[in-house]
Amino acid sequence: MSAERDSFDFLPEPPGLLLEARALVAQPLARALLRELARRQSPVAIRRSRDPGIHRFGRIVDCSDEAIALDLAPGRATEDAPEQSRASALHAILPPPAAEDDYVAVSYLDGVKIQFDARLGGGQAAAGCGHLRGAAPLAVYRLQRRDAYRVPTAPGQGRCVIRQAPGKERSLGIVDLSVRGLLLAWQDDERPDIGVVWEHSRIEFADRPPLPCMLVTTRIDEADDSPRVGCEFGPMPPEVERALQVLVNDLQLAPRRAR
């Protein structure tokens, strides 16, 4: 088993904890998360929902709006896991021929636990590998153990431009910012729904290039002057992630440098 797998907990969270976490993400963000896992070839632990004690590691090889496909790795043959045992373990995780079963899968994206449920069918491929394919996941959870530190911004210092529809944008003040999300000063009596996804948004600070981002609303805080809308970021290209980290670090250090 790789060091990457050793450093993470690939056990699925129990249903009660998932409900408490309120981490279910909207479908556009869910697809973006799964496609990013596929692009990075991140290890995914696959379990039958009704038999979570048995698992296999695999990778997402296809993710569209309608379907998802995963390849299961054959594993390494050792004295403790000879070929026959590995074949038996693979057989135990696969559904019966021409049938489907409910599965739960766990992976990690930049240290954030991603868990999803899907109904999949498949079979054994060559060289002890397996293949699972089915409809797009019924539920995708993004499980954050703790929030990154949030840096407050001065009024008018930063803006976030959200695209609500083609050709329709609005600019909102940023109350605070972290590498995982931001808090917006809302300027409308009508509140957005939790789980709304704003693709093709951007963060704007003076004397810096705008940072493109995808946002999903996660909470609404009522305030005396205006509501605050909390958002999490969707997957970002590595260069945007680095630029965002630099921005957050600079904002945090600015008061010290001004002394």
N, C-alpha and C positions, 0 to 999 in steps of 0.2 A: 504494500500500500504506500502511496506517495506521501511525502511530507505535507503536501497541500491538503490531502484528505485527513491526515492525522490532526491537523490544526483546527478542524471544524467539526461541529456536531451535526451529523447528517441524519439524526433521528427526527421524524416528523413531529410537529407540535400537536398536542391533543386538541380535539375540537373545542373544548371549553376555553382553552387559552387563546385559540385563534379568534373566537368571538370577542373575548375581552380585549385583544390587541387591536381590533377594528382595522386590520391591515389589508383587507380585501381591496384590490386595486381595480380601477376601471379597465375595460377591455383594450382601448388603444395603448395604455401604458403597459398592461399585461403582455400584449403581443410584443411591445418594444423590449421588455425585460427578457422574454424568452428568446427573441431573435438575437439579443446581445449575448446571452448564454451560448447560443449556437455558434455565433461568430467567434467567440473566444474558446470554443470547444471545452467549456467548463465541465468537470465531472458532475454527474447527476446520479443520486442514489434512488433506485426504483424499488417500490414495494407494492405488493397487492394490498389494497385497503383492508381486506378481511383477514390477511395473514401478514402483519407488519414485521414479524420476527425474521422473515427471509428477505434479503435484499440483493441486488446486483448493481454495479456501477455501469453507467453508460454515458452517452452524450446525445444532445439534441442535434439531429442532422437536417431537419426541415421544420419550419414553422410558418404557416400561412394563416389567413383569416379564418379558414375553415378546418384546418387539420394540423396535426403535429406528428412527427416521427422521431423515434429514438433508436439508436443502435446500442446494444448491450455488449460490453467487453467480455472476452472469454476468461480473463484472469490468468494468473500464472500457475503452471503445474508445479507443485511441491510435494514433499513427502506427506504433508498434512492435507494436501488437496490434490490427489492424483486426477488424471483425466476423467475417470469414471465419476468421481465425486463432483468435479466441476460440471460435467454434463448433467448430473442429477440436480445440482443447484440451479442450473439454467432452466431445466425442465420445470422445476417447482415454481419459477417466477413467471413463466409464460402461460397464457390462457390456453384452453383446449383448442384444437384445430377448428377453424371457421367460427370461433366464438370470441366474445369480448369480455373484459373484466375491468373492475374499477381499480385504479392505481393512485398512489400518492408518491410524489417525487420531491426531492430536496436538493438544492444546489446553492451556490454562493456567488454573488456579484459584488466585487469590491468589499468583501467582508460582510455584506448584508445577506441574510438568509432569505432565499426564495423557495417557497413551497407551493405546489400546485396539484390539483386533482384532475384526473382525466380518465375517460373510458377508452380502453385501447384493446386492439387485437394484434396478432402477429404470430411468429413462429421462429424456429431455429434456422439459422443460416449456416454457411460453411465455417469451418475452423472453430467450432464451438461458440460462435457469436449468436446473438439473438436480435430480433427486430420487432419493435412495437410501433403501431400506427393507429390513429383514430381521430375523432373530432377534436376541435380546439378545446383546451382545458376549461372545465366548468368553473373553476375558481383558482385564482392566483393570489398568493399572500406575499407581502414584502415585510419581513419581520425585523424591526430595528430594536436591538437590545437597549440602546441608550442614544440620546440625541447628541449630536456634535455640539460643541460650544457655539453659541449664537452671539454675533457681534451687533450691537445696536448701531444704527446709522443716524447721523444728524439730519434734521428736516431738510428736504431738498437735495441731499447729498447723492442719493441713488434713486433710479427709477427702474421699473420693470414694465416693459411693453408687452401686453398680451394680445394675441390675435383671436378674437372671439368668432370671427367668420371671415371668409375671403374678402379682403378689402375693408375690413372693419377692425381697427385696433384701438386700444386705450392704454394710456400711460398712467401708472399708479406708483405712489411713493413706497419705497422699501423701508419698513420699520426696523427689521433686523435681518441678518443674513448668516447662513452657515454653508458648509460644503454639501449639505444634504437638502437644504430647502431655504425658504424665506417667508417673511411675514409682510403682507401688503396692507396699506391703508386704503380701505375700500371707499369709494366715492359714489355710492348709489344706494337708494333705499331697498332695492331688490337684491337679496343675497344670492350668491351662486350656490349650487347644490354641492354637497360633499361628494367627491369622486369625479367632478368635472375635470376634463383634461384639456389643457391649452397647449397645443403643439405650435411650433414656430414662434415661441416667445423669445424675448431677449432681455438681458440685464444691461443697463447703461449707467456708467459712472463717468464723470468728466475726465478728460485726458486719457481714457482707456478705450480700446476697441470694444464694441458691444459683444456680449457673450450669449450665443444662441442657447436655448434650453427648452425642454418640455416640462410643463408644470401639471400637477394633479392636486386639487384642493383636498385638504385633510381635516381642517377644522375652521370654525368661525368664532372669534372672541368679540363679545360686545364691549365697546368702549364709550366714554362720554362724548368724545368728538366725532369718531367714525368707527365703524366695525373694523376688525382686523381679520384678514383671511390668510390662514396658514397653508402653505403649499410645499410639496416635496418635488424634487427634481426627478425626471426620468433619466434613462441612460444617456451619457454624454461621451463624445469622442475624447480620447486621452488628453489631447492638447487643450480642450476646453476645461476638462477637470483640473488640469494643472493651473490654467489661468485663473479659475475660480478659487483654488486654494491660495494662490498668491494674493488675490484680491482680499480674501478673508483675513489672511495674515497681516496684510498692510493696514487694513481697517482696524485690526486689534492693536497694532503697534503704534498707530498714528498718535493717540493721546500721549504716549510715553515720549515719542520723538519731539512733541511740541513743548515739553517741559523745559 
